[in-house]
């Protein structure tokens, strides 16, 4: 959401609000013990770093004013 209010020709107020949500499940390519199936390894398993499960929400709010002399 963005809002702007012009109090006069020389003064303007700005407001911006954002809501962010992230939901990332475990990587479906991860196998047991952190192994990954890869077509580049000739069909064998490749040890990889698993992707963590992330679930979070957040707000960001910014306020500003512009003054012209």
N, CA, C and O atoms as CSV, one atom per row, in Angstrom:
chain,resi,resn,atom,element,x,y,z
A,1,UNK,N,N,0.843,-1.142,0.000
A,1,UNK,CA,C,0.000,0.000,0.000
A,1,UNK,C,C,0.905,1.226,0.000
A,1,UNK,O,O,1.898,1.280,0.725
A,2,UNK,N,N,0.555,2.185,-0.803
A,2,UNK,CA,C,1.288,3.439,-0.878
A,2,UNK,C,C,0.291,4.577,-0.751
A,2,UNK,O,O,-0.762,4.568,-1.388
A,3,UNK,N,N,0.634,5.563,0.083
A,3,UNK,CA,C,-0.226,6.731,0.238
A,3,UNK,C,C,0.630,7.990,0.189
A,3,UNK,O,O,1.753,8.016,0.694
A,4,UNK,N,N,0.094,9.008,-0.414
A,4,UNK,CA,C,0.796,10.288,-0.514
A,4,UNK,C,C,-0.207,11.395,-0.225
A,4,UNK,O,O,-1.325,11.389,-0.740
A,5,UNK,N,N,0.210,12.347,0.610
A,5,UNK,CA,C,-0.650,13.468,0.974
A,5,UNK,C,C,0.128,14.755,0.757
A,5,UNK,O,O,1.196,14.946,1.338
A,6,UNK,N,N,-0.406,15.636,-0.079
A,6,UNK,CA,C,0.231,16.936,-0.335
A,6,UNK,C,C,-0.448,17.984,0.539
A,6,UNK,O,O,-1.576,18.403,0.278
A,7,UNK,N,N,0.264,18.392,1.576
A,7,UNK,CA,C,-0.283,19.403,2.471
A,7,UNK,C,C,-0.325,20.766,1.782
A,7,UNK,O,O,-1.246,21.552,2.002
A,8,UNK,N,N,0.669,21.035,0.953
A,8,UNK,CA,C,0.719,22.254,0.155
A,8,UNK,C,C,1.557,21.951,-1.082
A,8,UNK,O,O,1.945,20.805,-1.306
A,9,UNK,N,N,1.835,22.975,-1.882
A,9,UNK,CA,C,2.672,22.761,-3.067
A,9,UNK,C,C,4.106,22.417,-2.692
A,9,UNK,O,O,4.834,21.834,-3.495
A,10,UNK,N,N,4.524,22.779,-1.464
A,10,UNK,CA,C,5.915,22.577,-1.045
A,10,UNK,C,C,6.111,21.440,-0.043
A,10,UNK,O,O,7.252,21.061,0.223
A,11,UNK,N,N,5.055,20.895,0.512
A,11,UNK,CA,C,5.181,19.854,1.534
A,11,UNK,C,C,4.341,18.637,1.133
A,11,UNK,O,O,3.144,18.752,0.870
A,12,UNK,N,N,4.999,17.463,1.092
A,12,UNK,CA,C,4.328,16.207,0.746
A,12,UNK,C,C,4.735,15.135,1.754
A,12,UNK,O,O,5.911,15.009,2.096
A,13,UNK,N,N,3.761,14.369,2.225
A,13,UNK,CA,C,4.016,13.247,3.130
A,13,UNK,C,C,3.774,11.947,2.377
A,13,UNK,O,O,2.836,11.838,1.587
A,14,UNK,N,N,4.640,10.953,2.633
A,14,UNK,CA,C,4.563,9.659,1.960
A,14,UNK,C,C,4.506,8.542,2.995
A,14,UNK,O,O,5.189,8.602,4.018
A,15,UNK,N,N,3.703,7.538,2.733
A,15,UNK,CA,C,3.603,6.365,3.598
A,15,UNK,C,C,3.570,5.129,2.704
A,15,UNK,O,O,2.858,5.084,1.701
A,16,UNK,N,N,4.364,4.124,3.096
A,16,UNK,CA,C,4.396,2.867,2.343
A,16,UNK,C,C,4.380,1.722,3.340
A,16,UNK,O,O,5.169,1.710,4.285
A,17,UNK,N,N,3.490,0.759,3.138
A,17,UNK,CA,C,3.401,-0.420,3.999
A,17,UNK,C,C,3.385,-1.670,3.134
A,17,UNK,O,O,2.676,-1.735,2.130
A,18,UNK,N,N,4.174,-2.663,3.534
A,18,UNK,CA,C,4.262,-3.924,2.796
A,18,UNK,C,C,4.161,-5.088,3.766
A,18,UNK,O,O,4.706,-5.041,4.869
A,19,UNK,N,N,3.464,-6.127,3.351
A,19,UNK,CA,C,3.378,-7.367,4.125
A,19,UNK,C,C,4.052,-8.469,3.309
A,19,UNK,O,O,3.740,-8.667,2.135
A,20,UNK,N,N,4.972,-9.175,3.944
A,20,UNK,CA,C,5.730,-10.219,3.258
A,20,UNK,C,C,5.505,-11.533,3.985
A,20,UNK,O,O,5.580,-11.584,5.212
A,21,UNK,N,N,5.233,-12.589,3.244
A,21,UNK,CA,C,5.115,-13.910,3.841
A,21,UNK,C,C,5.921,-14.892,3.013
A,21,UNK,O,O,5.930,-14.839,1.783
A,22,UNK,N,N,6.600,-15.792,3.719
A,22,UNK,CA,C,7.459,-16.777,3.077
A,22,UNK,C,C,7.107,-18.155,3.620
A,22,UNK,O,O,7.040,-18.354,4.833
A,23,UNK,N,N,6.888,-19.089,2.732
A,23,UNK,CA,C,6.655,-20.475,3.143
A,23,UNK,C,C,7.414,-21.357,2.167
A,23,UNK,O,O,7.078,-21.435,0.985
A,24,UNK,N,N,8.439,-22.016,2.680
A,24,UNK,CA,C,9.254,-22.897,1.854
A,24,UNK,C,C,9.325,-24.242,2.542
A,24,UNK,O,O,9.861,-24.360,3.643
A,25,UNK,N,N,8.782,-25.253,1.890
A,25,UNK,CA,C,8.835,-26.603,2.430
A,25,UNK,C,C,10.208,-27.205,2.151
A,25,UNK,O,O,11.037,-26.611,1.461
A,26,UNK,N,N,10.423,-28.363,2.688
A,26,UNK,CA,C,11.674,-29.067,2.426
A,26,UNK,C,C,11.808,-29.346,0.933
A,26,UNK,O,O,10.810,-29.553,0.242
A,27,UNK,N,N,13.008,-29.350,0.453
A,27,UNK,CA,C,13.283,-29.579,-0.967
A,27,UNK,C,C,12.858,-31.001,-1.340
A,27,UNK,O,O,13.340,-31.961,-0.739
A,28,UNK,N,N,11.966,-31.151,-2.321
A,28,UNK,CA,C,11.503,-32.497,-2.679
A,28,UNK,C,C,12.591,-33.390,-3.272
A,28,UNK,O,O,12.413,-34.606,-3.335
A,29,UNK,N,N,13.716,-32.813,-3.708
A,29,UNK,CA,C,14.799,-33.617,-4.270
A,29,UNK,C,C,15.716,-34.192,-3.193
A,29,UNK,O,O,16.576,-35.021,-3.492
A,30,UNK,N,N,15.536,-33.755,-1.927
A,30,UNK,CA,C,16.373,-34.282,-0.846
A,30,UNK,C,C,15.988,-35.712,-0.533
A,30,UNK,O,O,14.808,-36.042,-0.411
A,31,UNK,N,N,16.965,-36.528,-0.409
A,31,UNK,CA,C,16.750,-37.921,-0.052
A,31,UNK,C,C,17.141,-38.161,1.393
A,31,UNK,O,O,17.462,-37.211,2.107
A,32,UNK,N,N,17.122,-39.397,1.838
A,32,UNK,CA,C,17.509,-39.707,3.218
A,32,UNK,C,C,18.991,-39.422,3.456
A,32,UNK,O,O,19.833,-39.700,2.602
A,33,UNK,N,N,19.293,-38.869,4.617
A,33,UNK,CA,C,20.688,-38.594,4.971
A,33,UNK,C,C,21.291,-37.425,4.223
A,33,UNK,O,O,22.515,-37.303,4.179
A,34,UNK,N,N,20.488,-36.568,3.637
A,34,UNK,CA,C,21.016,-35.412,2.925
A,34,UNK,C,C,21.494,-35.712,1.523
A,34,UNK,O,O,22.098,-34.849,0.886
A,35,UNK,N,N,21.238,-36.935,1.009
A,35,UNK,CA,C,21.657,-37.263,-0.349
A,35,UNK,C,C,20.650,-36.704,-1.343
A,35,UNK,O,O,19.470,-36.535,-1.034
A,36,UNK,N,N,21.137,-36.426,-2.525
A,36,UNK,CA,C,20.275,-35.891,-3.579
A,36,UNK,C,C,20.429,-36.749,-4.821
A,36,UNK,O,O,21.519,-37.232,-5.131
A,37,UNK,N,N,19.338,-36.929,-5.516
A,37,UNK,CA,C,19.374,-37.671,-6.772
A,37,UNK,C,C,19.746,-36.686,-7.872
A,37,UNK,O,O,19.147,-35.617,-7.992
A,38,UNK,N,N,20.734,-37.054,-8.666
A,38,UNK,CA,C,21.206,-36.162,-9.712
A,38,UNK,C,C,21.401,-36.938,-11.006
A,38,UNK,O,O,21.969,-38.030,-11.000
A,39,UNK,N,N,20.931,-36.376,-12.112
A,39,UNK,CA,C,21.140,-37.016,-13.402
A,39,UNK,C,C,22.566,-36.792,-13.887
A,39,UNK,O,O,23.025,-37.481,-14.797
A,40,UNK,N,N,23.275,-35.830,-13.286
A,40,UNK,CA,C,24.647,-35.547,-13.701
A,40,UNK,C,C,25.643,-36.558,-13.146
A,40,UNK,O,O,26.760,-36.658,-13.654
A,41,UNK,N,N,25.266,-37.305,-12.117
A,41,UNK,CA,C,26.182,-38.250,-11.490
A,41,UNK,C,C,25.958,-39.677,-11.993
A,41,UNK,O,O,26.338,-40.636,-11.322
A,42,UNK,N,N,25.356,-39.820,-13.144
A,42,UNK,CA,C,25.152,-41.142,-13.705
A,42,UNK,C,C,24.121,-41.958,-12.955
A,42,UNK,O,O,24.192,-43.186,-12.932
A,43,UNK,N,N,23.155,-41.277,-12.336
A,43,UNK,CA,C,22.102,-41.997,-11.624
A,43,UNK,C,C,22.417,-42.277,-10.171
A,43,UNK,O,O,21.567,-42.822,-9.467
A,44,UNK,N,N,23.622,-41.923,-9.678
A,44,UNK,CA,C,23.968,-42.164,-8.272
A,44,UNK,C,C,23.525,-41.010,-7.385
A,44,UNK,O,O,23.046,-39.981,-7.862
A,45,UNK,N,N,23.696,-41.205,-6.095
A,45,UNK,CA,C,23.357,-40.162,-5.138
A,45,UNK,C,C,24.536,-39.211,-4.949
A,45,UNK,O,O,25.698,-39.617,-4.993
A,46,UNK,N,N,24.208,-37.940,-4.739
A,46,UNK,CA,C,25.212,-36.908,-4.504
A,46,UNK,C,C,24.899,-36.269,-3.158
A,46,UNK,O,O,23.759,-35.872,-2.916
A,47,UNK,N,N,25.890,-36.163,-2.281
A,47,UNK,CA,C,25.676,-35.539,-0.979
A,47,UNK,C,C,25.553,-34.044,-1.191
A,47,UNK,O,O,26.396,-33.432,-1.847
A,48,UNK,N,N,24.507,-33.458,-0.639
A,48,UNK,CA,C,24.279,-32.026,-0.785
A,48,UNK,C,C,23.836,-31.407,0.525
A,48,UNK,O,O,23.575,-32.107,1.503
A,49,UNK,N,N,23.756,-30.112,0.532
A,49,UNK,CA,C,23.294,-29.389,1.713
A,49,UNK,C,C,21.784,-29.253,1.608
A,49,UNK,O,O,21.289,-28.708,0.622
A,50,UNK,N,N,21.043,-29.729,2.593
A,50,UNK,CA,C,19.583,-29.634,2.510
A,50,UNK,C,C,19.109,-28.187,2.675
A,50,UNK,O,O,19.747,-27.389,3.362
A,51,UNK,N,N,18.002,-27.868,2.047
A,51,UNK,CA,C,17.404,-26.548,2.145
A,51,UNK,C,C,16.558,-26.504,3.409
A,51,UNK,O,O,15.715,-27.377,3.613
A,52,UNK,N,N,16.770,-25.493,4.271
A,52,UNK,CA,C,15.968,-25.451,5.499
A,52,UNK,C,C,14.515,-25.085,5.228
A,52,UNK,O,O,14.205,-24.402,4.251
A,53,UNK,N,N,13.643,-25.540,6.091
A,53,UNK,CA,C,12.235,-25.191,6.005
A,53,UNK,C,C,12.068,-23.796,6.608
A,53,UNK,O,O,12.496,-23.548,7.736
A,54,UNK,N,N,11.447,-22.890,5.858
A,54,UNK,CA,C,11.284,-21.511,6.302
A,54,UNK,C,C,9.802,-21.164,6.271
A,54,UNK,O,O,9.119,-21.406,5.276
A,55,UNK,N,N,9.317,-20.602,7.356
A,55,UNK,CA,C,7.952,-20.128,7.407
A,55,UNK,C,C,7.948,-18.868,8.261
A,55,UNK,O,O,8.153,-18.936,9.473
A,56,UNK,N,N,7.715,-17.722,7.637
A,56,UNK,CA,C,7.745,-16.467,8.390
A,56,UNK,C,C,6.879,-15.421,7.709
A,56,UNK,O,O,6.560,-15.525,6.525
A,57,UNK,N,N,6.510,-14.425,8.475
A,57,UNK,CA,C,5.785,-13.278,7.954
A,57,UNK,C,C,6.415,-12.020,8.529
A,57,UNK,O,O,7.083,-12.067,9.562
A,58,UNK,N,N,6.201,-10.909,7.865
A,58,UNK,CA,C,6.759,-9.663,8.362
A,58,UNK,C,C,6.089,-8.454,7.737
A,58,UNK,O,O,5.440,-8.546,6.695
A,59,UNK,N,N,6.258,-7.330,8.391
A,59,UNK,CA,C,5.734,-6.054,7.913
A,59,UNK,C,C,6.889,-5.081,7.737
A,59,UNK,O,O,7.855,-5.104,8.499
A,60,UNK,N,N,6.783,-4.243,6.746
A,60,UNK,CA,C,7.737,-3.160,6.538
A,60,UNK,C,C,6.930,-1.887,6.332
A,60,UNK,O,O,6.055,-1.826,5.467
A,61,UNK,N,N,7.233,-0.870,7.135
A,61,UNK,CA,C,6.519,0.399,7.044
A,61,UNK,C,C,7.544,1.520,6.924
A,61,UNK,O,O,8.494,1.586,7.704
A,62,UNK,N,N,7.351,2.392,5.953
A,62,UNK,CA,C,8.251,3.524,5.744
A,62,UNK,C,C,7.432,4.806,5.657
A,62,UNK,O,O,6.362,4.839,5.051
A,63,UNK,N,N,7.954,5.850,6.271
A,63,UNK,CA,C,7.291,7.145,6.277
A,63,UNK,C,C,8.314,8.199,5.875
A,63,UNK,O,O,9.474,8.129,6.282
A,64,UNK,N,N,7.893,9.167,5.083
A,64,UNK,CA,C,8.813,10.209,4.661
A,64,UNK,C,C,8.072,11.508,4.390
A,64,UNK,O,O,6.851,11.539,4.233
A,65,UNK,N,N,8.848,12.566,4.341
A,65,UNK,CA,C,8.298,13.886,4.047
A,65,UNK,C,C,9.229,14.592,3.069
A,65,UNK,O,O,10.451,14.512,3.190
A,66,UNK,N,N,8.649,15.270,2.119
A,66,UNK,CA,C,9.409,16.082,1.176
A,66,UNK,C,C,9.030,17.550,1.388
A,66,UNK,O,O,7.858,17.923,1.339
A,67,UNK,N,N,10.044,18.358,1.622
A,67,UNK,CA,C,9.822,19.797,1.819
A,67,UNK,C,C,10.686,20.531,0.807
A,67,UNK,O,O,11.897,20.321,0.734
A,68,UNK,N,N,10.049,21.389,0.032
A,68,UNK,CA,C,10.760,22.161,-0.980
A,68,UNK,C,C,10.775,23.620,-0.536
A,68,UNK,O,O,9.730,24.174,-0.193
A,69,UNK,N,N,11.939,24.238,-0.539
A,69,UNK,CA,C,12.062,25.645,-0.143
A,69,UNK,C,C,11.920,26.561,-1.325
A,69,UNK,O,O,11.996,27.781,-1.173
